[in-house]
Amino acid sequence: MKIWSGYGTEHSMNLVMIGRFKDATTAERAHDLIKELTKALQKEKEAGRLTIGEPNDSYSDEVLELLSDLNIHSIGPRELEQFLYDLTLRRDGDSIVVTTDETDVQALLKVLLDKGARIEVYSAHDYPGTGHGRGE
């Protein structure tokens, strides 16, 4: 007999997070920063220093230096993998729109807030027809 001893939250969230900035230039800088951080974390994964599902308790020297260079001080080492989740990130004028099926998006939320965004987060399942989310 098998005993189920876990709980999974795997379900299609269809989460939308929109960060609205004061102007398009600020949004573009934040978008570029997120892309740069994601690219660096992908290299960490390829080098075997970051494994999705096995969060680290410390930063690698390379990541710590990058976070310092980017002036990001609010993301913990256990949150870094969130940048490698399956998500769509796009800039639309003065806004950045993130869509994903994940619920763990606090690392992205922290970057958007830290860079001056006003944030809206919702499930496109509950708010269809907004022009965002899967199937829009």
Backbone as CSV, one residue per row, in Angstrom:
resi,resn,N_x,N_y,N_z,CA_x,CA_y,CA_z,C_x,C_y,C_z
1,MET,0.837,-1.166,0.000,0.000,0.000,0.000,0.891,1.241,0.000
2,LYS,0.547,2.220,-0.834,1.276,3.480,-0.865,0.559,4.493,0.013
3,ILE,1.341,5.227,0.755,0.779,6.291,1.588,1.207,7.616,0.990
4,TRP,0.242,8.448,0.703,0.503,9.770,0.131,0.936,10.691,1.252
5,SER,2.119,11.247,1.135,2.631,12.083,2.221,3.094,13.440,1.724
6,GLY,2.494,13.909,0.670,2.887,15.217,0.149,1.682,16.012,-0.270
7,TYR,1.925,17.253,-0.506,0.869,18.133,-0.975,1.437,18.948,-2.109
8,GLY,0.785,18.932,-3.223,1.261,19.687,-4.376,0.321,20.819,-4.706
9,THR,0.900,21.892,-5.176,0.087,23.038,-5.576,0.128,23.207,-7.075
10,GLU,0.456,22.139,-7.770,0.535,22.198,-9.220,-0.850,22.356,-9.810
11,HIS,-1.143,23.538,-10.200,-2.367,23.775,-10.942,-2.154,25.033,-11.743
12,SER,-2.937,25.194,-12.725,-2.753,26.284,-13.666,-3.237,27.603,-13.068
13,MET,-2.320,28.393,-12.539,-2.681,29.643,-11.880,-3.099,30.708,-12.887
14,ASN,-2.423,30.759,-14.038,-2.659,31.817,-15.030,-2.526,33.188,-14.369
15,LEU,-1.437,33.342,-13.620,-1.174,34.560,-12.869,-0.674,35.666,-13.790
16,VAL,-1.162,36.857,-13.538,-0.719,38.050,-14.254,-0.217,39.042,-13.215
17,MET,0.979,39.568,-13.430,1.521,40.616,-12.572,1.942,41.760,-13.481
18,ILE,1.389,42.934,-13.210,1.692,44.110,-14.018,2.348,45.147,-13.120
19,GLY,3.551,45.546,-13.495,4.244,46.623,-12.807,4.177,47.872,-13.667
20,ARG,3.535,48.912,-13.143,3.412,50.173,-13.882,4.389,51.188,-13.288
21,PHE,5.183,51.772,-14.160,6.215,52.711,-13.741,5.814,54.136,-14.104
22,LYS,6.544,55.097,-13.586,6.232,56.504,-13.860,6.454,56.866,-15.315
23,ASP,7.369,56.139,-15.982,7.620,56.418,-17.398,8.213,55.184,-18.075
24,ALA,8.236,55.216,-19.389,8.711,54.075,-20.179,10.201,53.816,-19.977
25,THR,10.978,54.869,-19.746,12.421,54.701,-19.545,12.705,53.886,-18.291
26,THR,11.987,54.182,-17.216,12.161,53.434,-15.971,11.733,51.984,-16.156
27,ALA,10.640,51.773,-16.873,10.175,50.405,-17.155,11.213,49.651,-17.973
28,GLU,11.793,50.314,-18.945,12.807,49.672,-19.784,14.031,49.276,-18.960
29,ARG,14.463,50.153,-18.052,15.611,49.831,-17.191,15.307,48.618,-16.308
30,ALA,14.110,48.583,-15.730,13.725,47.451,-14.878,13.634,46.162,-15.697
31,HIS,13.095,46.255,-16.890,12.980,45.095,-17.786,14.366,44.556,-18.127
32,ASP,15.281,45.449,-18.480,16.653,45.044,-18.800,17.339,44.402,-17.595
33,LEU,17.096,44.949,-16.409,17.683,44.416,-15.184,17.197,42.985,-14.936
34,ILE,15.897,42.759,-15.080,15.348,41.415,-14.873,15.925,40.444,-15.898
35,LYS,16.039,40.874,-17.143,16.616,40.001,-18.174,18.079,39.685,-17.865
36,GLU,18.833,40.680,-17.412,20.243,40.457,-17.074,20.376,39.479,-15.906
37,LEU,19.556,39.659,-14.899,19.591,38.768,-13.743,19.183,37.345,-14.142
38,THR,18.160,37.221,-14.963,17.709,35.905,-15.427,18.805,35.205,-16.223
39,LYS,19.476,35.941,-17.087,20.560,35.371,-17.891,21.696,34.872,-16.991
40,ALA,22.053,35.657,-15.982,23.117,35.254,-15.062,22.712,34.016,-14.263
41,LEU,21.452,33.952,-13.855,20.993,32.795,-13.086,20.894,31.546,-13.956
42,GLN,20.620,31.724,-15.232,20.640,30.587,-16.154,22.061,30.020,-16.236
43,LYS,23.058,30.902,-16.242,24.454,30.447,-16.239,24.786,29.711,-14.941
44,GLU,24.229,30.193,-13.824,24.426,29.510,-12.540,23.849,28.093,-12.608
45,LYS,22.680,27.974,-13.219,22.047,26.658,-13.369,22.911,25.749,-14.238
46,GLU,23.382,26.275,-15.364,24.212,25.485,-16.278,25.519,25.054,-15.624
47,ALA,26.034,25.877,-14.704,27.278,25.550,-14.004,27.041,24.611,-12.818
48,GLY,25.772,24.284,-12.545,25.457,23.379,-11.454,25.391,24.033,-10.091
49,ARG,25.418,25.352,-10.045,25.368,26.062,-8.764,23.947,26.433,-8.356
50,LEU,22.974,26.225,-9.239,21.576,26.535,-8.946,20.714,25.439,-9.562
51,THR,19.913,24.811,-8.726,19.032,23.744,-9.178,17.609,24.090,-8.773
52,ILE,16.708,24.120,-9.748,15.311,24.424,-9.446,14.748,23.311,-8.573
53,GLY,14.088,23.710,-7.511,13.537,22.742,-6.561,14.459,22.443,-5.400
54,GLU,15.688,22.928,-5.482,16.662,22.758,-4.406,17.285,24.117,-4.102
55,PRO,16.503,25.013,-3.488,16.992,26.378,-3.267,18.248,26.418,-2.397
56,ASN,19.106,27.352,-2.713,20.358,27.531,-1.976,20.132,28.390,-0.738
57,ASP,20.989,28.173,0.255,20.952,28.993,1.461,21.951,30.138,1.401
58,SER,22.733,30.180,0.328,23.713,31.262,0.188,23.868,31.615,-1.289
59,TYR,24.438,32.776,-1.527,24.686,33.247,-2.891,26.058,32.765,-3.352
60,SER,26.196,32.514,-4.630,27.540,32.313,-5.169,28.203,33.686,-5.215
61,ASP,29.522,33.708,-5.303,30.234,34.988,-5.377,29.782,35.792,-6.586
62,GLU,29.553,35.101,-7.706,29.149,35.783,-8.941,27.778,36.437,-8.793
63,VAL,26.836,35.722,-8.192,25.484,36.266,-8.018,25.500,37.411,-7.014
64,LEU,26.244,37.258,-5.942,26.329,38.321,-4.940,26.891,39.599,-5.552
65,GLU,27.913,39.461,-6.375,28.497,40.625,-7.047,27.487,41.267,-8.003
66,LEU,26.766,40.453,-8.763,25.775,40.984,-9.700,24.649,41.708,-8.964
67,LEU,24.125,41.098,-7.909,23.058,41.749,-7.144,23.523,43.085,-6.589
68,SER,24.756,43.126,-6.129,25.323,44.379,-5.624,25.451,45.402,-6.745
69,ASP,25.961,44.967,-7.905,26.103,45.868,-9.058,24.755,46.410,-9.520
70,LEU,23.710,45.571,-9.439,22.372,45.973,-9.875,21.599,46.706,-8.780
71,ASN,22.226,46.825,-7.604,21.619,47.503,-6.462,20.312,46.817,-6.038
72,ILE,20.360,45.493,-5.979,19.222,44.692,-5.526,19.637,44.017,-4.224
73,HIS,18.922,44.351,-3.155,19.312,43.844,-1.842,18.172,43.131,-1.121
74,SER,17.039,42.947,-1.776,15.870,42.387,-1.095,15.583,40.928,-1.448
75,ILE,16.323,40.352,-2.370,16.057,38.979,-2.807,16.963,38.011,-2.052
76,GLY,16.340,37.040,-1.413,17.095,36.023,-0.695,17.588,34.939,-1.634
77,PRO,18.625,34.218,-1.233,19.176,33.174,-2.100,18.164,32.077,-2.434
78,ARG,17.212,31.823,-1.553,16.209,30.782,-1.803,15.175,31.219,-2.841
79,GLU,15.132,32.510,-3.178,14.167,33.031,-4.151,14.729,33.113,-5.569
80,LEU,16.019,32.949,-5.720,16.658,33.164,-7.020,16.105,32.267,-8.119
81,GLU,15.755,31.035,-7.773,15.258,30.108,-8.793,13.984,30.605,-9.467
82,GLN,13.257,31.503,-8.825,12.004,32.004,-9.396,12.216,32.699,-10.740
83,PHE,13.396,33.233,-10.962,13.686,33.887,-12.240,13.818,32.871,-13.375
84,LEU,13.955,31.594,-13.028,14.109,30.544,-14.035,12.820,29.766,-14.266
85,TYR,11.764,30.128,-13.570,10.478,29.465,-13.780,9.954,29.784,-15.169
86,ASP,9.027,28.984,-15.622,8.397,29.186,-16.924,7.464,30.392,-16.822
87,LEU,7.882,31.497,-17.397,7.082,32.714,-17.358,7.328,33.529,-18.610
88,THR,6.431,34.450,-18.849,6.587,35.383,-19.958,6.747,36.773,-19.366
89,LEU,7.757,37.472,-19.819,8.052,38.820,-19.352,8.090,39.725,-20.570
90,ARG,7.265,40.764,-20.555,7.313,41.704,-21.682,7.090,43.121,-21.171
91,ARG,7.684,44.042,-21.900,7.502,45.458,-21.567,6.515,46.045,-22.553
92,ASP,5.585,46.831,-22.034,4.568,47.493,-22.841,4.519,48.955,-22.404
93,GLY,5.307,49.789,-23.075,5.355,51.207,-22.703,5.925,51.386,-21.317
94,ASP,5.117,51.947,-20.410,5.585,52.196,-19.046,5.287,51.029,-18.102
95,SER,4.962,49.863,-18.660,4.592,48.703,-17.844,5.426,47.474,-18.195
96,ILE,5.562,46.612,-17.203,6.129,45.284,-17.402,5.032,44.298,-17.032
97,VAL,4.780,43.350,-17.917,3.737,42.346,-17.693,4.396,40.975,-17.577
98,VAL,4.117,40.299,-16.475,4.611,38.949,-16.235,3.403,38.021,-16.227
99,THR,3.464,36.940,-16.991,2.421,35.913,-16.935,3.089,34.576,-16.666
100,THR,2.456,33.784,-15.805,3.011,32.497,-15.410,1.927,31.633,-14.789
101,ASP,2.195,30.359,-14.669,1.314,29.456,-13.939,1.812,29.248,-12.509
102,GLU,2.890,29.898,-12.145,3.476,29.777,-10.808,2.803,30.745,-9.834
103,THR,2.894,30.418,-8.548,2.429,31.344,-7.518,3.597,32.002,-6.790
104,ASP,4.766,31.393,-6.853,5.948,31.958,-6.201,6.579,32.987,-7.124
105,VAL,6.167,34.218,-6.968,6.668,35.297,-7.822,7.225,36.452,-6.996
106,GLN,7.470,36.217,-5.696,7.883,37.313,-4.834,9.215,37.931,-5.237
107,ALA,10.117,37.164,-5.832,11.396,37.740,-6.259,11.171,38.789,-7.351
108,LEU,10.332,38.466,-8.325,9.999,39.442,-9.373,9.251,40.630,-8.781
109,LEU,8.330,40.355,-7.880,7.580,41.417,-7.215,8.526,42.375,-6.499
110,LYS,9.512,41.828,-5.800,10.474,42.658,-5.072,11.267,43.553,-6.017
111,VAL,11.706,43.006,-7.150,12.464,43.816,-8.110,11.589,44.936,-8.661
112,LEU,10.367,44.604,-9.055,9.475,45.629,-9.602,9.211,46.731,-8.581
113,LEU,8.922,46.348,-7.345,8.690,47.345,-6.298,9.935,48.187,-6.041
114,ASP,11.072,47.505,-5.942,12.330,48.193,-5.663,12.683,49.205,-6.747
115,LYS,12.253,48.936,-7.968,12.570,49.835,-9.083,11.449,50.836,-9.361
116,GLY,10.466,50.911,-8.452,9.483,51.988,-8.506,8.147,51.671,-9.138
117,ALA,7.816,50.404,-9.280,6.550,50.045,-9.928,5.387,50.045,-8.939
118,ARG,4.227,50.344,-9.475,2.953,50.099,-8.793,2.477,48.763,-9.353
119,ILE,2.107,47.834,-8.480,1.892,46.450,-8.886,0.418,46.048,-8.824
120,GLU,0.007,45.296,-9.831,-1.306,44.647,-9.843,-1.056,43.162,-10.097
121,VAL,-1.647,42.295,-9.256,-1.476,40.851,-9.398,-2.854,40.199,-9.341
122,TYR,-3.131,39.321,-10.302,-4.421,38.629,-10.319,-4.320,37.354,-11.144
123,SER,-5.325,36.504,-10.996,-5.435,35.312,-11.830,-6.336,35.646,-13.010
124,ALA,-5.843,35.395,-14.209,-6.647,35.652,-15.406,-7.828,34.692,-15.489
125,HIS,-7.820,33.622,-14.681,-8.999,32.756,-14.604,-10.168,33.535,-13.999
126,ASP,-9.868,34.343,-12.991,-10.909,35.102,-12.298,-11.244,36.414,-12.992
127,TYR,-10.294,36.928,-13.775,-10.490,38.196,-14.477,-10.144,38.031,-15.952
128,PRO,-10.964,37.291,-16.687,-10.701,37.117,-18.119,-11.020,38.404,-18.878
129,GLY,-10.512,38.497,-20.064,-10.834,39.642,-20.904,-10.021,40.887,-20.617
130,THR,-8.935,40.746,-19.857,-8.103,41.909,-19.550,-7.036,42.138,-20.607
131,GLY,-6.903,41.179,-21.522,-5.856,41.282,-22.530,-4.545,40.673,-22.073
132,HIS,-4.533,40.124,-20.854,-3.329,39.499,-20.304,-3.677,38.093,-19.846
133,GLY,-2.667,37.277,-19.707,-2.871,35.901,-19.262,-2.865,34.960,-20.445
134,ARG,-2.786,33.693,-20.135,-2.752,32.682,-21.170,-4.067,32.692,-21.936
135,GLY,-3.977,32.633,-23.238,-5.171,32.605,-24.067,-5.676,33.977,-24.474
136,GLU,-4.978,35.016,-24.057,-5.407,36.383,-24.412,-4.636,36.875,-25.607
